[in-house]
Amino acid sequence: MVIITNYFKGFYDLGIAYSRNYYATLDYAPSATVILYNDNEGYCIGYMESALPDGVTAMTEADALAEVVQVQDIDGVWFGDKLTHRWDVVVDG
């Protein structure tokens, strides 16, 4: 069996609160894995194994990974270990 992975970019409003694997579509949202959130510019990059829904922009894997490399170390960009801990709860005191 061949599994086709579809990479995408989704755009969201700056300052919104979002949860893990949110990718900026509310109507029909098949399961996806988001690998990067850029809170400075309001977009995420991810992939899914189903057809892309309306509201996201298709990307090739090479384009998606190239963009990740360009922005991954910028403050406000969540990727890799930073993304893994994005929703960790910090308890004061």
C-alpha positions as CSV (number, residue, x, y, z in Angstrom):
1,M,0.0,0.0,0.0
2,V,1.3,3.5,-0.9
3,I,0.5,6.2,1.6
4,I,0.5,9.7,0.2
5,T,1.5,12.5,2.6
6,N,0.1,15.9,1.7
7,Y,2.0,18.9,3.2
8,F,0.2,22.2,3.7
9,K,0.4,25.7,5.2
10,G,-2.6,27.1,7.1
11,F,-3.0,30.7,8.2
12,Y,-4.5,31.9,11.5
13,D,-5.2,35.2,13.2
14,L,-2.3,36.5,15.3
15,G,-2.9,36.3,19.0
16,I,-5.5,33.5,18.9
17,A,-5.2,30.6,21.4
18,Y,-5.0,27.3,19.6
19,S,-4.5,23.7,20.6
20,R,-2.1,21.0,19.4
21,N,-2.5,20.1,15.7
22,Y,-4.9,23.0,15.0
23,Y,-4.3,24.1,11.4
24,A,-6.6,27.0,10.8
25,T,-9.7,25.4,9.4
26,L,-13.0,25.0,11.2
27,D,-15.4,23.5,8.7
28,Y,-13.9,20.1,7.7
29,A,-10.7,19.2,9.5
30,P,-9.3,15.8,8.9
31,S,-6.6,14.6,11.3
32,A,-3.3,16.3,10.7
33,T,0.1,16.6,12.2
34,V,1.4,20.1,12.6
35,I,5.2,20.4,12.6
36,L,5.6,24.1,13.0
37,Y,3.6,27.2,14.2
38,N,4.9,30.7,13.4
39,D,3.1,33.0,15.8
40,N,5.0,36.0,14.4
41,E,3.3,35.7,11.0
42,G,0.2,33.6,11.8
43,Y,0.8,30.3,10.0
44,C,1.4,26.7,10.6
45,I,3.0,23.9,8.5
46,G,1.8,20.3,8.7
47,Y,0.9,17.2,6.8
48,M,-1.9,14.6,6.6
49,E,-2.6,11.4,4.8
50,S,-5.9,12.4,3.4
51,A,-7.0,15.0,0.8
52,L,-6.4,18.6,2.0
53,P,-9.5,20.5,3.1
54,D,-10.4,23.9,1.8
55,G,-8.7,26.7,3.7
56,V,-5.1,25.4,3.6
57,T,-2.4,25.8,0.9
58,A,-0.8,22.7,-0.6
59,M,3.0,22.5,-0.3
60,T,5.5,20.0,-1.6
61,E,7.5,18.2,1.1
62,A,10.7,19.9,-0.1
63,D,9.1,23.3,0.2
64,A,7.6,22.6,3.6
65,L,10.9,21.4,5.0
66,A,12.9,24.3,3.4
67,E,10.6,26.8,5.1
68,V,10.9,25.0,8.4
69,V,14.7,25.3,8.1
70,Q,14.5,29.0,7.4
71,V,12.4,29.9,10.5
72,Q,12.8,27.2,13.1
73,D,15.2,29.1,15.3
74,I,13.3,32.4,15.4
75,D,11.6,33.4,18.7
76,G,7.8,32.9,18.3
77,V,8.3,29.9,16.1
78,W,7.4,26.6,17.6
79,F,9.1,23.6,16.1
80,G,10.8,20.4,17.3
81,D,11.5,20.3,21.1
82,K,10.0,23.8,21.5
83,L,6.8,22.6,19.9
84,T,6.7,19.5,22.0
85,H,6.6,21.6,25.1
86,R,4.4,24.4,23.7
87,W,1.4,23.4,25.9
88,D,3.3,22.4,29.1
89,V,1.6,23.8,32.2
90,V,3.7,26.0,34.4
91,V,2.5,26.2,38.0
92,D,3.7,29.2,40.0
93,G,4.8,28.9,43.6
